[in-house]
Amino acid sequence: MALVIQPYRVEHEAAVAEFNRRLQSASSDPSFVFSQSSVPRWLPPGNDNTVWNEFYVAVDGSSPESAVRGVYALKQEALFVRGKGVQRIACYHHPLSEGIVDRSFTSVGMLLARDALARQPFLYALGMGGAETPIAKMLKALGFTLTPIPFHFRVVHPVKFLREMQALREKRWRALLMDIAAASGTGWLAIKALQAMKSSATGIANTASEEIGEFSAWADELWNAAKETVNAATVRDARTLKLLYPENYSSPIASTRRLRISRNGSAIGWAIIGVRRKDAKFGTMRVGSIVDCWAMPNDANALIGAATRALEKDGVDLIVSNQSHHSWCSALEKNGFLKGPTNFVLATSKKLTELLQPFEENRALLHFTRADGDGLPVNF
Amino acid sequence: MASDIFGVPAAKLTGESSPETVESWDSVQHLNLVLAIEEKFGLQLDPEEIEQMKTLGATATLIDSKLQPSS
């Protein structure tokens, strides 16, 4: 085997299709599939884009058909670091190795990761399903620092939550208790009371929320005003936001909306909200998500409040959010969100972690959300 | 080294041991093996050399060849 890891070009498309077929036929995991097109559908490179995706393939020169044995993607973007300016970084995402289904290719996974790191030493990965998954363990072995991103949730319809939250109903006795709580009304009372007890949001007076088609200059003003309140955040100026949330982008699986929140006519922040794709752990519940947000810290309460009301109007049963910055975590809690266990993890390479030093002190001032990472609307 | 990394008694490992015969030899442990070799022997393994590490025997041969002084 003589693997050459190189940019994914149109001449590799047939081999990638075959790679996908081999992975799919040997595994029951529907996520083991890479882009059939060598050109990213979302965030393609070019046209002076500030953020774009690049695809890479590991081609096996020893196979007669130049088989592809591994793939990965890099989302190239800019990171603002307080006191240090803007640094180009990349997110390592969607790595897939034939080693997942054929152990004779066990070395491919680490070769992909090392290749990505060589191309961009300021590298991160996000999500990964938790710190104990193979990808997270591999990155940790490569010297990455793993940081869990807090998860918060707010139950809108308690009875449905009790009956449908499959992640909590795995044990029979627990499922029975939840059914009893749902049928008797005690569950409804307990959840509503708990969320009400936690609510203490202020600063929401005189605010208005509107759905907008696209971001413009007002978003630049907000970016510039609030960026000094974080230790680091991927750039969220108007130009980048237009790329991340293009007006006509649609997905058959999930939806996103842009909210602009104003006070006395002036924009104080924005939020990206949406309804998540169907997920077995949530049963038949419609799950809304506060995907991303931006505002000065003392406007976070108002922003979360507005986003929550918009999602409740959409008729969702549950609202979730992953936010790393303590101001947003606090705002979620003040709006009655409860903290839950998280499997959403940030992994930062050695060089990137050094850039963010002192890391332990700065951890709660990093602004990473579900919009970071592969950030695909389908994946939040 | 392999015994520690894979959690398998050394007596059960041979030159023919590979990811196909050692259940715990997955991609993460393969990386750990590479990193351990690089650290212990002061080597830097390139992708082609890492691909050659298909068995413990092949890995030992690789290490030997890298440690031989070049003529």
Chai-1 contact restraints between the chains, C-beta under 6 A:
chainA,res_idxA,chainB,res_idxB,connection_type,confidence,min_distance_angstrom,max_distance_angstrom,comment,restraint_id
A,M1,B,E51,contact,1.0,0.0,6.0,A-B,restraint_1
A,G99,B,S27,contact,1.0,0.0,6.0,A-B,restraint_2
A,R103,B,P19,contact,1.0,0.0,6.0,A-B,restraint_3
A,R103,B,E20,contact,1.0,0.0,6.0,A-B,restraint_4
A,T106,B,P19,contact,1.0,0.0,6.0,A-B,restraint_5
A,T106,B,S27,contact,1.0,0.0,6.0,A-B,restraint_6
A,T106,B,H30,contact,1.0,0.0,6.0,A-B,restraint_7
A,S107,B,H30,contact,1.0,0.0,6.0,A-B,restraint_8
A,S107,B,I50,contact,1.0,0.0,6.0,A-B,restraint_9
A,S107,B,E51,contact,1.0,0.0,6.0,A-B,restraint_10
A,G109,B,S27,contact,1.0,0.0,6.0,A-B,restraint_11
A,M110,B,S27,contact,1.0,0.0,6.0,A-B,restraint_12
A,M110,B,H30,contact,1.0,0.0,6.0,A-B,restraint_13
A,M110,B,L31,contact,1.0,0.0,6.0,A-B,restraint_14
A,L111,B,P47,contact,1.0,0.0,6.0,A-B,restraint_15
A,P134,B,V28,contact,1.0,0.0,6.0,A-B,restraint_16
A,K137,B,V28,contact,1.0,0.0,6.0,A-B,restraint_17
A,M138,B,V28,contact,1.0,0.0,6.0,A-B,restraint_18
A,M138,B,L31,contact,1.0,0.0,6.0,A-B,restraint_19
A,A141,B,L31,contact,1.0,0.0,6.0,A-B,restraint_20
A,A141,B,N32,contact,1.0,0.0,6.0,A-B,restraint_21
